């Protein structure tokens, strides 16, 4: 059952110090959200099995920083789940009535790590409100470093990317929306790959998401990354709507308070005025509610 609620301002893609690529305190993101008069936020810190370890595995490696002081370096580790959910529960109680705070995670899934995410969800799924399904790497080779794209043609790495997403979606169902669906556009040194060349692949992805009652997100970090289009692109957003898609969230992908809710109102304007959506979604225990834009 779906619930339709009046308009609200939300940010459903936020990171904190529990992600390996952020040092921002949850409390600072929350206070910034209140100062911006947001109604609801969802923390979605990173889990990327294959390239990162869980804290209880030990022997965590670090990258970045000055190489000497560990506090200046980023741990190659997933979310510290017990601490994460405990702090979120405490903050939900402390800020009740001032800001709705949701518990989410961003799952960077590959076909080779699906079993690990199934086990993770079995363990913590009852605490989650929202899960982003992302893809940041294939065969444990990351996109942002160009490790995956190296020695492949633009056609190869773009088609492989969408093929891998589709294969993951066929096997893994414990998620809410597909995050930044055309992520490779951020990191493609050869320019934006023509949409028409992968349209059929993307259509199959969107059809499967709709069939499984899943959604997509509009990720407003496209402004931060200097992209000329939204992320996903307007063509993907139009295609999702034309295929009957209704579940859509909006998030800044903020790793610091500087980018919290960045261009959220611009994103909502695109969804409403250019694409034709009149509702966005929030989530409570993985169940979507619809809100007028």
C-alpha positions in Angstrom: 0.0 0.0 0.0 1.2 3.5 -0.9 0.6 6.7 1.0 0.4 10.1 -0.6 1.5 13.0 1.6 1.8 16.7 1.0 4.9 18.3 -0.4 8.2 18.1 1.5 11.9 18.9 1.0 14.2 15.9 1.4 17.7 14.7 0.7 17.9 10.9 0.3 21.6 10.5 -0.5 23.9 11.7 2.3 27.2 10.5 3.6 29.1 10.8 6.9 32.3 9.7 8.5 31.0 6.1 8.4 31.8 6.2 4.6 35.4 5.7 3.7 35.4 8.8 1.6 33.8 11.3 4.1 34.9 12.8 7.4 31.7 14.7 8.1 29.9 14.1 11.4 26.3 13.0 11.3 25.4 15.7 13.7 26.8 18.4 11.4 24.8 17.1 8.4 21.7 17.1 10.6 22.2 20.6 11.9 22.8 21.9 8.4 19.6 20.1 7.2 17.6 21.9 10.0 19.1 25.2 9.1 18.1 24.7 5.5 14.6 23.8 6.6 14.6 20.3 5.2 11.8 18.0 6.3 13.6 14.7 5.9 17.0 13.2 5.3 18.4 9.7 4.8 22.0 8.7 5.6 23.3 6.3 2.9 26.8 5.5 3.8 29.0 3.2 1.6 29.2 -0.6 1.5 31.5 -1.9 -1.3 32.3 -5.5 -0.8 35.2 -6.7 -2.9 37.4 -3.6 -2.5 36.6 -2.8 1.2 36.5 -5.0 4.3 34.1 -5.0 7.2 35.6 -3.6 10.4 35.2 -6.9 12.3 37.5 -8.6 9.7 40.5 -6.6 11.0 43.7 -5.7 9.1 42.0 -2.6 7.6 44.2 -0.8 5.0 44.2 3.0 4.7 44.6 5.4 1.8 45.2 9.1 1.5 46.2 11.5 4.2 49.8 12.1 5.0 50.7 8.4 5.2 51.8 8.8 8.8 48.9 10.0 11.0 46.1 7.5 10.7 43.5 10.1 11.6 44.2 11.9 8.3 43.7 8.8 6.2 40.6 7.1 4.8 40.1 3.5 5.9 39.3 1.0 3.1 36.4 -0.3 5.2 32.6 -0.6 5.0 30.3 1.0 7.5 30.8 0.1 11.1 27.3 -1.3 11.3 26.8 -1.5 15.1 28.0 2.0 15.7 26.2 3.4 12.7 22.8 2.1 13.6 23.2 2.9 17.3 24.2 6.5 16.5 21.3 6.9 14.0 18.8 5.6 16.6 20.1 8.1 19.2 19.9 11.0 16.7 16.4 10.0 15.6 15.3 10.3 19.2 17.2 13.5 19.9 15.9 15.3 16.9 12.3 13.9 16.9 9.9 16.7 15.9 12.6 18.8 14.3 13.8 16.6 11.4 12.9 13.1 10.1 16.1 11.0 9.9 16.1 7.8 8.0 18.5 4.8 8.2 19.9 3.9 4.8 22.9 2.4 3.1 24.4 2.6 -0.3 25.2 -0.9 -1.6 27.9 -0.8 -4.3 27.1 -4.3 -5.6 28.9 -6.4 -8.2 27.8 -9.8 -9.4 30.8 -11.3 -7.6 29.6 -9.8 -4.2 25.9 -10.5 -4.3 26.1 -13.3 -1.6 27.9 -10.9 0.8 25.1 -8.3 0.4 22.4 -11.0 0.9 24.1 -11.9 4.2 24.4 -8.2 5.2 20.7 -7.6 4.6 19.7 -10.7 6.5 21.6 -9.3 9.4 20.5 -5.6 9.3 17.6 -5.4 7.0 15.1 -4.9 9.8 16.9 -1.7 10.7 16.9 -0.2 7.3 14.5 2.3 5.8 16.2 2.7 2.4 18.8 1.1 0.2 20.5 2.6 -2.8 21.7 0.1 -5.4 24.9 1.5 -6.9 27.7 0.2 -9.0 31.1 1.8 -8.4 33.3 -1.0 -9.7 33.3 -4.2 -11.8 35.7 -7.1 -11.1 36.9 -5.0 -8.1 38.2 -2.4 -10.5 37.0 1.1 -9.7 35.6 3.6 -12.2 36.8 6.8 -10.6 40.4 5.7 -10.7 40.0 4.6 -14.4 41.1 1.1 -13.3 38.2 -0.5 -15.0 38.1 1.6 -18.1 41.8 1.1 -18.9 42.5 -1.0 -22.0 38.8 -1.1 -22.9 37.0 0.9 -25.7 34.4 3.4 -24.6 31.8 1.0 -26.1 33.1 -1.9 -24.1 33.2 -0.3 -20.7 29.8 1.4 -21.1 28.0 -1.7 -22.3 29.7 -3.8 -19.6 28.6 -1.3 -17.0 24.9 -1.6 -17.9 25.1 -5.3 -18.5 26.5 -5.8 -15.0 23.8 -3.6 -13.4 21.1 -5.7 -15.1 22.7 -9.0 -14.0 22.9 -7.8 -10.4 19.2 -6.6 -10.5 18.1 -10.1 -11.7 19.7 -11.7 -8.7 19.5 -9.1 -5.9 16.1 -7.6 -4.8 16.7 -6.0 -1.4 17.0 -2.4 -2.5 14.8 0.7 -2.9 16.1 2.6 -5.9 18.9 2.6 -8.5 21.4 5.3 -7.6 23.0 7.7 -10.2 22.2 5.2 -13.0 24.6 6.7 -15.6 27.4 7.1 -13.1 30.1 6.4 -15.7 29.3 9.9 -17.2 31.2 11.3 -14.2 34.4 9.5 -15.1 34.3 8.9 -18.8 37.5 10.6 -20.2 36.2 10.0 -23.7 33.1 12.2 -23.2 29.5 11.2 -22.7 28.7 8.0 -24.5 25.7 8.4 -26.9 22.4 7.5 -25.2 21.0 5.9 -28.3 23.8 3.3 -28.3 22.8 2.0 -24.8 19.1 3.0 -24.8 17.8 -0.6 -25.2 20.1 -1.8 -22.4 18.9 1.0 -20.1 15.3 0.3 -21.0 15.6 -3.3 -19.9 17.1 -2.1 -16.6 14.2 0.3 -16.0 11.6 -2.3 -17.0 13.0 -4.7 -14.5 13.1 -2.0 -11.8 9.5 -1.2 -12.5 8.5 -4.9 -12.5 10.2 -5.4 -9.1 8.5 -2.3 -7.7 11.8 -0.4 -7.4 12.7 3.1 -8.3 15.5 5.4 -9.4 17.0 8.5 -7.9 17.8 11.9 -9.3 21.3 12.6 -8.0 22.0 16.3 -7.9 25.8 16.0 -7.6 25.7 16.4 -11.4 26.1 20.2 -10.7 29.0 19.6 -8.4 30.7 17.3 -11.0 30.2 19.8 -13.8 28.0 17.6 -15.9 26.0 19.3 -18.6 22.9 17.1 -17.9 21.2 15.7 -14.9 22.2 12.4 -13.4 20.7 10.2 -14.6 20.2 12.2 -17.8 16.9 13.7 -18.8 16.6 11.1 -21.5 16.8 8.3 -18.9 14.3 10.1 -16.7 11.9 10.5 -19.6 12.4 6.8 -20.5 11.7 5.7 -16.9 8.4 7.8 -16.8 7.4 6.7 -20.3 7.8 3.0 -19.3 5.5 3.6 -16.3 8.0 4.3 -13.5 6.7 6.2 -10.5 9.1 5.6 -7.6 11.7 8.4 -7.6 13.8 9.9 -4.9 16.2 12.9 -4.9 19.5 13.2 -3.2 22.6 15.4 -3.2 25.2 12.6 -2.7 26.8 15.1 -0.2 30.0 13.9 1.5 30.2 17.2 3.4 27.8 19.8 4.7 29.0 22.1 1.8 26.9 20.0 -0.7 24.0 19.0 1.5 20.7 19.5 -0.4 22.8 21.1 -3.2 20.5 22.0 -6.1 17.7 19.9 -4.7 15.1 22.6 -5.8 16.6 22.6 -9.3 16.3 18.9 -9.4 12.7 19.0 -8.3 12.0 21.6 -11.0 13.5 19.2 -13.6 11.3 16.3 -12.4 8.1 18.4 -12.3 8.4 20.9 -15.2 10.6 18.9 -17.7 9.9 15.3 -17.1 6.3 15.5 -15.8 6.6 13.8 -12.4 4.3 15.3 -9.7 5.5 13.2 -6.8 8.7 12.0 -5.2 9.1 9.3 -2.6 10.4 8.9 0.9 10.9 5.5 2.6 10.1 4.0 6.0 11.3 0.4 6.6 11.7 0.0 2.8 8.1 1.1 2.1 7.7 4.1 -0.2 5.4 7.1 0.5 4.6 9.6 -2.2 4.8 13.3 -1.7 3.6 16.1 -4.0 6.3 18.1 -5.7 
